[in-house]
């Protein structure tokens, strides 16, 4: 299972229900990486998407405690265990956890790979990605430095260390 996230230098990922920054090239890579795959997200993440609608061209799984929650085009699960059961239908490498904070925390123990866009800036944030422990994760790839106007970022891939 993969996690895919854009985070600032302090692991901030969002503020007041929105991404900290929108980087077009990062969005293109997100789309390219997840198209035709399975995306797992929390209800708030789904509702923060354009129009509060599912991501087209992907299997959308939404985790929510609300037993009455419905969303056209999404598989609704009410527990981490239910999501883990649902994703057994798919190849692990085709599953992407896309947020938010509590969903990342819940699935971190199950992830094999993290695709991180590291933004070289600190934003005001109220949601965060969990710490990536060097005891559990190896940095296996780092892109060249990228720029978007005056913003500097890079793409990193972490793989879980074998136990």
C-alpha positions as CSV (number, residue, x, y, z in Angstrom):
1,X,0.0,0.0,0.0
2,X,1.2,3.5,-0.8
3,X,0.7,6.8,0.8
4,X,0.9,10.0,-1.3
5,X,1.2,13.4,0.3
6,X,2.5,16.9,-0.1
7,X,3.9,18.3,3.2
8,X,5.9,21.3,4.3
9,X,9.1,21.2,6.3
10,X,7.2,20.5,9.5
11,X,4.9,17.9,7.9
12,X,2.0,20.3,7.7
13,X,-0.5,19.2,5.0
14,X,-3.5,21.4,5.4
15,X,-5.2,24.3,7.1
16,X,-8.9,24.9,7.7
17,X,-9.9,22.0,5.3
18,X,-7.7,23.1,2.4
19,X,-4.3,22.1,1.1
20,X,-1.5,24.4,2.1
21,X,-0.5,25.2,-1.4
22,X,-1.4,24.1,-4.9
23,X,1.5,23.1,-7.2
24,X,0.3,22.2,-10.7
25,X,3.2,19.8,-11.4
26,X,2.6,18.0,-8.1
27,X,-1.1,17.7,-9.0
28,X,-0.2,16.3,-12.4
29,X,2.1,13.7,-10.8
30,X,-0.6,12.8,-8.2
31,X,-3.1,12.2,-11.1
32,X,-0.6,10.2,-13.1
33,X,0.3,8.1,-10.1
34,X,-3.3,7.3,-9.0
35,X,-5.3,7.2,-12.2
36,X,-6.8,3.7,-12.6
37,X,-5.9,2.9,-9.0
38,X,-7.6,2.8,-5.7
39,X,-7.6,6.0,-3.5
40,X,-8.5,5.8,0.2
41,X,-9.5,9.0,2.0
42,X,-11.4,10.3,4.9
43,X,-14.8,12.1,4.5
44,X,-13.3,15.6,5.1
45,X,-10.7,15.0,2.3
46,X,-13.4,13.9,-0.1
47,X,-15.5,17.0,0.8
48,X,-12.4,19.2,0.2
49,X,-12.1,17.9,-3.4
50,X,-13.5,20.1,-6.2
51,X,-17.3,19.9,-5.9
52,X,-16.9,17.4,-3.0
53,X,-17.0,14.7,-5.6
54,X,-15.0,11.5,-6.1
55,X,-11.8,11.5,-8.2
56,X,-12.7,10.3,-11.6
57,X,-10.9,7.3,-13.1
58,X,-10.1,5.8,-9.7
59,X,-11.8,3.5,-7.2
60,X,-12.7,5.9,-4.3
61,X,-12.9,4.4,-0.8
62,X,-14.1,6.8,1.9
63,X,-13.6,6.2,5.6
64,X,-16.2,7.8,7.9
65,X,-17.7,7.0,11.2
66,X,-21.0,8.4,10.0
67,X,-23.1,5.3,9.3
68,X,-25.6,7.3,7.2
69,X,-23.0,8.9,4.9
70,X,-23.5,8.3,1.2
71,X,-21.5,9.5,-1.8
72,X,-22.2,8.6,-5.4
73,X,-19.3,6.7,-6.9
74,X,-17.6,5.9,-3.6
75,X,-17.3,2.8,-1.5
76,X,-18.0,3.9,2.1
77,X,-16.3,2.1,5.0
78,X,-16.8,2.8,8.6
79,X,-13.6,1.4,10.1
80,X,-10.0,0.8,9.3
81,X,-10.7,-2.9,9.4
82,X,-13.5,-2.5,6.8
83,X,-11.1,-0.6,4.5
84,X,-8.4,-3.3,5.0
85,X,-11.0,-5.9,4.0
86,X,-12.2,-3.9,1.0
87,X,-8.7,-3.3,-0.4
88,X,-8.0,-7.1,-0.4
89,X,-9.8,-7.0,-3.8
90,X,-6.9,-5.0,-5.3
91,X,-3.1,-5.3,-5.6
92,X,-1.4,-3.7,-2.7
93,X,0.7,-1.5,-5.0
94,X,-2.4,-0.1,-6.6
95,X,-3.8,1.3,-3.3
96,X,-3.0,4.9,-2.4
97,X,-3.9,6.5,1.0
98,X,-4.5,10.2,0.2
99,X,-5.5,11.7,3.5
100,X,-6.2,13.4,5.8
101,X,-4.2,13.3,9.0
102,X,-6.2,10.7,10.9
103,X,-6.4,8.4,7.8
104,X,-2.6,8.7,7.3
105,X,-2.1,7.9,11.0
106,X,-4.4,4.9,10.8
107,X,-2.8,3.4,7.7
108,X,0.9,4.2,8.4
109,X,1.5,0.8,9.9
110,X,0.2,-0.9,6.8
111,X,2.0,1.2,4.2
112,X,5.0,-0.1,2.1
113,X,5.8,3.1,0.3
114,X,5.4,6.9,0.8
115,X,5.4,9.3,-2.1
116,X,6.2,12.7,-0.5
117,X,6.3,16.1,-2.1
118,X,8.5,17.9,0.4
119,X,7.9,21.7,0.2
120,X,10.8,23.8,1.5
121,X,8.6,26.2,3.5
122,X,6.7,26.2,6.7
123,X,3.0,27.2,6.5
124,X,0.4,27.8,9.1
125,X,-1.1,24.3,9.3
126,X,-3.7,22.5,11.5
127,X,-3.3,19.0,9.9
128,X,-0.1,17.0,9.7
129,X,1.5,14.0,8.1
130,X,2.9,11.5,10.6
131,X,6.7,11.5,11.3
132,X,8.6,9.2,8.9
133,X,10.8,7.3,11.3
134,X,14.3,6.5,9.9
135,X,14.2,3.3,12.0
136,X,11.2,2.1,9.8
137,X,11.7,3.9,6.5
138,X,14.5,4.2,3.9
139,X,14.7,7.2,1.6
140,X,15.1,5.5,-1.8
141,X,14.6,8.3,-4.3
142,X,14.8,12.1,-4.3
143,X,14.1,14.2,-7.4
144,X,16.0,17.2,-8.5
145,X,14.9,20.4,-6.8
146,X,11.8,21.8,-8.4
147,X,10.5,25.4,-8.3
148,X,7.1,26.9,-8.7
149,X,7.5,30.7,-8.7
150,X,9.5,31.2,-5.5
151,X,8.5,27.9,-3.9
152,X,11.2,25.1,-3.8
153,X,10.1,21.5,-3.5
154,X,11.2,18.0,-4.4
155,X,9.7,14.5,-4.7
156,X,10.8,11.8,-2.4
157,X,10.1,8.1,-2.1
158,X,10.4,6.1,1.1
159,X,10.2,2.4,1.3
160,X,9.5,0.5,4.5
161,X,12.6,-1.3,5.9
162,X,12.4,-5.1,6.0
163,X,12.0,-6.4,9.6
